[in-house]
Each structure stands twice: as C-alpha cells, then as structure tokens.
Amino acid sequence: YCGRQVGAANLTLDHVIPVARGGKSTRGNCVPCCKDCNSKKKAYTPAEQILSQLFPNGVESEPPVDNAR
C-alpha cells in the first residue's frame, strides 16, 4: 500500500477484503503488505482506509455547500 521496499522478511499477507468482513484466502484477495501498513489497515478495505485518512473526523452526510458561485 505504501510502496516502500522492505524486503521479503518484513512482508505480511494482507487480505484486501478482511477475513473478519467475509474475505477469503484466495489469490485475488491476498497481497503482500509491510507490517506497518497491515497493522494500520486493520479490518478496513483499502477504500475505507483511504477515506479514513482523507476524512479523519468521519464523512459528513451531506457535502458542504459552495456559496462562492
């Protein structure tokens, strides 16, 4: 996820769709991942992880209104 070169000894197996969320240990759902990223991802999907970084206070139910127009 981060793109760092950490070496094979520092990689873990990550489930793109977490097992806790119904993901399976299949070729299409498992990727190598550094330990740091795997720990940070927890039971999120990659999209949820990105959204949690973009919106650390949560996503509002309605987008803000742009009154500048």
PDB file as gemmi writes it, atoms N, CA and C in Angstrom:
CRYST1    1.000    1.000    1.000  90.00  90.00  90.00 P 1                      
ATOM      1  N   TYR A   1       0.819  -1.195   0.000  1.00  0.00           N  
ATOM      2  CA  TYR A   1       0.000   0.000   0.000  1.00  0.00           C  
ATOM      3  C   TYR A   1       0.862   1.257   0.000  1.00  0.00           C  
ATOM      4  N   CYS A   2       1.978   1.215   0.741  1.00  0.00           N  
ATOM      5  CA  CYS A   2       2.820   2.412   0.842  1.00  0.00           C  
ATOM      6  C   CYS A   2       3.877   2.471  -0.258  1.00  0.00           C  
ATOM      7  N   GLY A   3       4.183   1.346  -0.881  1.00  0.00           N  
ATOM      8  CA  GLY A   3       5.165   1.323  -1.957  1.00  0.00           C  
ATOM      9  C   GLY A   3       6.607   1.218  -1.501  1.00  0.00           C  
ATOM     10  N   ARG A   4       6.854   1.162  -0.187  1.00  0.00           N  
ATOM     11  CA  ARG A   4       8.229   1.049   0.309  1.00  0.00           C  
ATOM     12  C   ARG A   4       8.810  -0.322  -0.033  1.00  0.00           C  
ATOM     13  N   GLN A   5      10.104  -0.363  -0.225  1.00  0.00           N  
ATOM     14  CA  GLN A   5      10.827  -1.614  -0.430  1.00  0.00           C  
ATOM     15  C   GLN A   5      11.313  -2.081   0.941  1.00  0.00           C  
ATOM     16  N   VAL A   6      10.671  -3.108   1.509  1.00  0.00           N  
ATOM     17  CA  VAL A   6      11.004  -3.533   2.871  1.00  0.00           C  
ATOM     18  C   VAL A   6      11.674  -4.902   2.926  1.00  0.00           C  
ATOM     19  N   GLY A   7      11.731  -5.616   1.826  1.00  0.00           N  
ATOM     20  CA  GLY A   7      12.322  -6.954   1.821  1.00  0.00           C  
ATOM     21  C   GLY A   7      11.322  -8.006   2.241  1.00  0.00           C  
ATOM     22  N   ALA A   8      11.536  -9.210   1.748  1.00  0.00           N  
ATOM     23  CA  ALA A   8      10.580 -10.307   1.972  1.00  0.00           C  
ATOM     24  C   ALA A   8      10.380 -10.628   3.446  1.00  0.00           C  
ATOM     25  N   ALA A   9      11.420 -10.501   4.254  1.00  0.00           N  
ATOM     26  CA  ALA A   9      11.308 -10.843   5.674  1.00  0.00           C  
ATOM     27  C   ALA A   9      10.374  -9.892   6.424  1.00  0.00           C  
ATOM     28  N   ASN A  10      10.150  -8.709   5.885  1.00  0.00           N  
ATOM     29  CA  ASN A  10       9.307  -7.719   6.551  1.00  0.00           C  
ATOM     30  C   ASN A  10       7.929  -7.590   5.920  1.00  0.00           C  
ATOM     31  N   LEU A  11       7.556  -8.540   5.076  1.00  0.00           N  
ATOM     32  CA  LEU A  11       6.225  -8.525   4.462  1.00  0.00           C  
ATOM     33  C   LEU A  11       5.272  -9.432   5.220  1.00  0.00           C  
ATOM     34  N   THR A  12       4.007  -9.063   5.199  1.00  0.00           N  
ATOM     35  CA  THR A  12       2.958  -9.905   5.765  1.00  0.00           C  
ATOM     36  C   THR A  12       1.920 -10.161   4.672  1.00  0.00           C  
ATOM     37  N   LEU A  13       1.060 -11.116   4.896  1.00  0.00           N  
ATOM     38  CA  LEU A  13      -0.017 -11.421   3.956  1.00  0.00           C  
ATOM     39  C   LEU A  13      -1.239 -10.616   4.376  1.00  0.00           C  
ATOM     40  N   ASP A  14      -1.725  -9.772   3.490  1.00  0.00           N  
ATOM     41  CA  ASP A  14      -2.904  -8.968   3.794  1.00  0.00           C  
ATOM     42  C   ASP A  14      -4.077  -9.441   2.956  1.00  0.00           C  
ATOM     43  N   HIS A  15      -5.235  -9.484   3.572  1.00  0.00           N  
ATOM     44  CA  HIS A  15      -6.477  -9.790   2.865  1.00  0.00           C  
ATOM     45  C   HIS A  15      -7.106  -8.466   2.473  1.00  0.00           C  
ATOM     46  N   VAL A  16      -7.268  -8.220   1.176  1.00  0.00           N  
ATOM     47  CA  VAL A  16      -7.834  -6.962   0.690  1.00  0.00           C  
ATOM     48  C   VAL A  16      -9.216  -6.767   1.310  1.00  0.00           C  
ATOM     49  N   ILE A  17     -10.079  -7.752   1.188  1.00  0.00           N  
ATOM     50  CA  ILE A  17     -11.335  -7.784   1.936  1.00  0.00           C  
ATOM     51  C   ILE A  17     -11.028  -8.612   3.178  1.00  0.00           C  
ATOM     52  N   PRO A  18     -10.982  -7.987   4.349  1.00  0.00           N  
ATOM     53  CA  PRO A  18     -10.566  -8.698   5.559  1.00  0.00           C  
ATOM     54  C   PRO A  18     -11.391  -9.955   5.845  1.00  0.00           C  
ATOM     55  N   VAL A  19     -10.735 -10.952   6.403  1.00  0.00           N  
ATOM     56  CA  VAL A  19     -11.409 -12.194   6.781  1.00  0.00           C  
ATOM     57  C   VAL A  19     -12.556 -11.889   7.740  1.00  0.00           C  
ATOM     58  N   ALA A  20     -12.341 -10.925   8.637  1.00  0.00           N  
ATOM     59  CA  ALA A  20     -13.380 -10.541   9.594  1.00  0.00           C  
ATOM     60  C   ALA A  20     -14.618  -9.968   8.904  1.00  0.00           C  
ATOM     61  N   ARG A  21     -14.470  -9.568   7.639  1.00  0.00           N  
ATOM     62  CA  ARG A  21     -15.575  -8.990   6.883  1.00  0.00           C  
ATOM     63  C   ARG A  21     -16.037  -9.925   5.776  1.00  0.00           C  
ATOM     64  N   GLY A  22     -15.629 -11.195   5.856  1.00  0.00           N  
ATOM     65  CA  GLY A  22     -16.092 -12.177   4.888  1.00  0.00           C  
ATOM     66  C   GLY A  22     -15.116 -12.487   3.767  1.00  0.00           C  
ATOM     67  N   GLY A  23     -13.930 -11.866   3.787  1.00  0.00           N  
ATOM     68  CA  GLY A  23     -12.922 -12.126   2.764  1.00  0.00           C  
ATOM     69  C   GLY A  23     -12.354 -13.530   2.886  1.00  0.00           C  
ATOM     70  N   LYS A  24     -11.919 -14.067   1.783  1.00  0.00           N  
ATOM     71  CA  LYS A  24     -11.360 -15.425   1.743  1.00  0.00           C  
ATOM     72  C   LYS A  24      -9.870 -15.368   1.431  1.00  0.00           C  
ATOM     73  N   SER A  25      -9.181 -16.431   1.727  1.00  0.00           N  
ATOM     74  CA  SER A  25      -7.749 -16.539   1.421  1.00  0.00           C  
ATOM     75  C   SER A  25      -7.578 -17.062   0.000  1.00  0.00           C  
ATOM     76  N   THR A  26      -7.952 -16.229  -0.959  1.00  0.00           N  
ATOM     77  CA  THR A  26      -7.828 -16.586  -2.366  1.00  0.00           C  
ATOM     78  C   THR A  26      -6.758 -15.721  -3.015  1.00  0.00           C  
ATOM     79  N   ARG A  27      -6.299 -16.136  -4.167  1.00  0.00           N  
ATOM     80  CA  ARG A  27      -5.252 -15.404  -4.881  1.00  0.00           C  
ATOM     81  C   ARG A  27      -5.647 -13.955  -5.137  1.00  0.00           C  
ATOM     82  N   GLY A  28      -6.866 -13.706  -5.501  1.00  0.00           N  
ATOM     83  CA  GLY A  28      -7.310 -12.357  -5.809  1.00  0.00           C  
ATOM     84  C   GLY A  28      -7.559 -11.479  -4.595  1.00  0.00           C  
ATOM     85  N   ASN A  29      -7.558 -12.063  -3.399  1.00  0.00           N  
ATOM     86  CA  ASN A  29      -7.847 -11.289  -2.194  1.00  0.00           C  
ATOM     87  C   ASN A  29      -6.634 -11.143  -1.276  1.00  0.00           C  
ATOM     88  N   CYS A  30      -5.517 -11.757  -1.607  1.00  0.00           N  
ATOM     89  CA  CYS A  30      -4.323 -11.700  -0.761  1.00  0.00           C  
ATOM     90  C   CYS A  30      -3.204 -10.955  -1.472  1.00  0.00           C  
ATOM     91  N   VAL A  31      -2.583 -10.028  -0.746  1.00  0.00           N  
ATOM     92  CA  VAL A  31      -1.477  -9.255  -1.301  1.00  0.00           C  
ATOM     93  C   VAL A  31      -0.373  -9.148  -0.254  1.00  0.00           C  
ATOM     94  N   PRO A  32       0.894  -9.022  -0.709  1.00  0.00           N  
ATOM     95  CA  PRO A  32       1.967  -8.766   0.252  1.00  0.00           C  
ATOM     96  C   PRO A  32       1.862  -7.330   0.751  1.00  0.00           C  
ATOM     97  N   CYS A  33       2.175  -7.148   2.008  1.00  0.00           N  
ATOM     98  CA  CYS A  33       1.997  -5.841   2.638  1.00  0.00           C  
ATOM     99  C   CYS A  33       3.029  -5.699   3.747  1.00  0.00           C  
ATOM    100  N   CYS A  34       3.592  -4.486   3.915  1.00  0.00           N  
ATOM    101  CA  CYS A  34       4.534  -4.300   5.026  1.00  0.00           C  
ATOM    102  C   CYS A  34       3.757  -4.389   6.344  1.00  0.00           C  
ATOM    103  N   LYS A  35       4.455  -4.738   7.399  1.00  0.00           N  
ATOM    104  CA  LYS A  35       3.804  -4.922   8.693  1.00  0.00           C  
ATOM    105  C   LYS A  35       3.110  -3.650   9.172  1.00  0.00           C  
ATOM    106  N   ASP A  36       3.745  -2.496   8.941  1.00  0.00           N  
ATOM    107  CA  ASP A  36       3.144  -1.231   9.375  1.00  0.00           C  
ATOM    108  C   ASP A  36       1.799  -0.986   8.696  1.00  0.00           C  
ATOM    109  N   CYS A  37       1.771  -1.134   7.372  1.00  0.00           N  
ATOM    110  CA  CYS A  37       0.513  -0.904   6.641  1.00  0.00           C  
ATOM    111  C   CYS A  37      -0.552  -1.915   7.032  1.00  0.00           C  
ATOM    112  N   ASN A  38      -0.170  -3.159   7.224  1.00  0.00           N  
ATOM    113  CA  ASN A  38      -1.139  -4.189   7.593  1.00  0.00           C  
ATOM    114  C   ASN A  38      -1.735  -3.881   8.961  1.00  0.00           C  
ATOM    115  N   SER A  39      -0.916  -3.412   9.894  1.00  0.00           N  
ATOM    116  CA  SER A  39      -1.415  -3.065  11.221  1.00  0.00           C  
ATOM    117  C   SER A  39      -2.347  -1.862  11.168  1.00  0.00           C  
ATOM    118  N   LYS A  40      -2.018  -0.868  10.345  1.00  0.00           N  
ATOM    119  CA  LYS A  40      -2.850   0.331  10.227  1.00  0.00           C  
ATOM    120  C   LYS A  40      -4.167   0.039   9.527  1.00  0.00           C  
ATOM    121  N   LYS A  41      -4.159  -0.910   8.588  1.00  0.00           N  
ATOM    122  CA  LYS A  41      -5.357  -1.202   7.800  1.00  0.00           C  
ATOM    123  C   LYS A  41      -6.443  -1.850   8.647  1.00  0.00           C  
ATOM    124  N   LYS A  42      -6.054  -2.664   9.595  1.00  0.00           N  
ATOM    125  CA  LYS A  42      -6.991  -3.371  10.472  1.00  0.00           C  
ATOM    126  C   LYS A  42      -8.038  -4.116   9.647  1.00  0.00           C  
ATOM    127  N   ALA A  43      -9.318  -3.919   9.943  1.00  0.00           N  
ATOM    128  CA  ALA A  43     -10.388  -4.617   9.226  1.00  0.00           C  
ATOM    129  C   ALA A  43     -11.041  -3.734   8.178  1.00  0.00           C  
ATOM    130  N   TYR A  44     -10.309  -2.688   7.737  1.00  0.00           N  
ATOM    131  CA  TYR A  44     -10.823  -1.823   6.682  1.00  0.00           C  
ATOM    132  C   TYR A  44     -10.539  -2.420   5.314  1.00  0.00           C  
ATOM    133  N   THR A  45     -11.337  -2.059   4.337  1.00  0.00           N  
ATOM    134  CA  THR A  45     -10.986  -2.325   2.944  1.00  0.00           C  
ATOM    135  C   THR A  45     -10.021  -1.211   2.535  1.00  0.00           C  
ATOM    136  N   PRO A  46      -9.278  -1.366   1.448  1.00  0.00           N  
ATOM    137  CA  PRO A  46      -8.385  -0.281   1.021  1.00  0.00           C  
ATOM    138  C   PRO A  46      -9.120   1.045   0.807  1.00  0.00           C  
ATOM    139  N   ALA A  47     -10.317   0.996   0.242  1.00  0.00           N  
ATOM    140  CA  ALA A  47     -11.083   2.228   0.024  1.00  0.00           C  
ATOM    141  C   ALA A  47     -11.455   2.884   1.352  1.00  0.00           C  
ATOM    142  N   GLU A  48     -11.858   2.105   2.319  1.00  0.00           N  
ATOM    143  CA  GLU A  48     -12.204   2.646   3.636  1.00  0.00           C  
ATOM    144  C   GLU A  48     -10.977   3.235   4.327  1.00  0.00           C  
ATOM    145  N   GLN A  49      -9.834   2.601   4.142  1.00  0.00           N  
ATOM    146  CA  GLN A  49      -8.589   3.097   4.718  1.00  0.00           C  
ATOM    147  C   GLN A  49      -8.247   4.470   4.135  1.00  0.00           C  
ATOM    148  N   ILE A  50      -8.374   4.611   2.833  1.00  0.00           N  
ATOM    149  CA  ILE A  50      -8.098   5.893   2.177  1.00  0.00           C  
ATOM    150  C   ILE A  50      -9.075   6.952   2.672  1.00  0.00           C  
ATOM    151  N   LEU A  51     -10.363   6.617   2.744  1.00  0.00           N  
ATOM    152  CA  LEU A  51     -11.358   7.576   3.214  1.00  0.00           C  
ATOM    153  C   LEU A  51     -11.111   7.989   4.657  1.00  0.00           C  
ATOM    154  N   SER A  52     -10.676   7.054   5.501  1.00  0.00           N  
ATOM    155  CA  SER A  52     -10.406   7.406   6.899  1.00  0.00           C  
ATOM    156  C   SER A  52      -9.213   8.348   7.007  1.00  0.00           C  
ATOM    157  N   GLN A  53      -8.270   8.266   6.070  1.00  0.00           N  
ATOM    158  CA  GLN A  53      -7.140   9.190   6.068  1.00  0.00           C  
ATOM    159  C   GLN A  53      -7.547  10.556   5.517  1.00  0.00           C  
ATOM    160  N   LEU A  54      -8.422  10.577   4.516  1.00  0.00           N  
ATOM    161  CA  LEU A  54      -8.875  11.831   3.933  1.00  0.00           C  
ATOM    162  C   LEU A  54      -9.836  12.582   4.857  1.00  0.00           C  
ATOM    163  N   PHE A  55     -10.646  11.831   5.591  1.00  0.00           N  
ATOM    164  CA  PHE A  55     -11.655  12.414   6.465  1.00  0.00           C  
ATOM    165  C   PHE A  55     -11.513  11.835   7.874  1.00  0.00           C  
ATOM    166  N   PRO A  56     -10.483  12.256   8.629  1.00  0.00           N  
ATOM    167  CA  PRO A  56     -10.232  11.663   9.946  1.00  0.00           C  
ATOM    168  C   PRO A  56     -11.367  11.870  10.945  1.00  0.00           C  
ATOM    169  N   ASN A  57     -12.226  12.865  10.718  1.00  0.00           N  
ATOM    170  CA  ASN A  57     -13.361  13.113  11.613  1.00  0.00           C  
ATOM    171  C   ASN A  57     -14.640  12.471  11.114  1.00  0.00           C  
ATOM    172  N   GLY A  58     -14.524  11.619  10.102  1.00  0.00           N  
ATOM    173  CA  GLY A  58     -15.689  10.969   9.540  1.00  0.00           C  
ATOM    174  C   GLY A  58     -16.198  11.710   8.322  1.00  0.00           C  
ATOM    175  N   VAL A  59     -17.016  11.063   7.563  1.00  0.00           N  
ATOM    176  CA  VAL A  59     -17.595  11.646   6.361  1.00  0.00           C  
ATOM    177  C   VAL A  59     -18.948  12.220   6.727  1.00  0.00           C  
ATOM    178  N   GLU A  60     -19.158  13.489   6.370  1.00  0.00           N  
ATOM    179  CA  GLU A  60     -20.441  14.126   6.658  1.00  0.00           C  
ATOM    180  C   GLU A  60     -21.524  13.531   5.779  1.00  0.00           C  
ATOM    181  N   SER A  61     -22.759  13.602   6.253  1.00  0.00           N  
ATOM    182  CA  SER A  61     -23.857  13.019   5.493  1.00  0.00           C  
ATOM    183  C   SER A  61     -24.141  13.800   4.214  1.00  0.00           C  
ATOM    184  N   GLU A  62     -23.878  15.104   4.201  1.00  0.00           N  
ATOM    185  CA  GLU A  62     -24.085  15.929   3.011  1.00  0.00           C  
ATOM    186  C   GLU A  62     -22.815  16.716   2.739  1.00  0.00           C  
ATOM    187  N   PRO A  63     -22.450  16.885   1.459  1.00  0.00           N  
ATOM    188  CA  PRO A  63     -21.254  17.657   1.154  1.00  0.00           C  
ATOM    189  C   PRO A  63     -21.461  19.124   1.522  1.00  0.00           C  
ATOM    190  N   PRO A  64     -20.360  19.850   1.835  1.00  0.00           N  
ATOM    191  CA  PRO A  64     -20.516  21.263   2.162  1.00  0.00           C  
ATOM    192  C   PRO A  64     -21.018  22.054   0.965  1.00  0.00           C  
ATOM    193  N   VAL A  65     -21.763  23.099   1.217  1.00  0.00           N  
ATOM    194  CA  VAL A  65     -22.320  23.934   0.171  1.00  0.00           C  
ATOM    195  C   VAL A  65     -21.286  24.986  -0.205  1.00  0.00           C  
ATOM    196  N   ASP A  66     -21.046  25.148  -1.513  1.00  0.00           N  
ATOM    197  CA  ASP A  66     -20.111  26.148  -2.011  1.00  0.00           C  
ATOM    198  C   ASP A  66     -20.909  27.392  -2.394  1.00  0.00           C  
ATOM    199  N   ASN A  67     -20.872  28.411  -1.537  1.00  0.00           N  
ATOM    200  CA  ASN A  67     -21.637  29.632  -1.773  1.00  0.00           C  
ATOM    201  C   ASN A  67     -20.869  30.647  -2.632  1.00  0.00           C  
ATOM    202  N   ALA A  68     -19.693  30.294  -3.114  1.00  0.00           N  
ATOM    203  CA  ALA A  68     -18.869  31.220  -3.880  1.00  0.00           C  
ATOM    204  C   ALA A  68     -19.357  31.389  -5.308  1.00  0.00           C  
ATOM    205  N   ARG A  69     -20.258  30.567  -5.744  1.00  0.00           N  
ATOM    206  CA  ARG A  69     -20.729  30.631  -7.138  1.00  0.00           C  
ATOM    207  C   ARG A  69     -21.716  31.709  -7.365  1.00  0.00           C  
TER     208      ARG A  69                                                      
END                                                                             
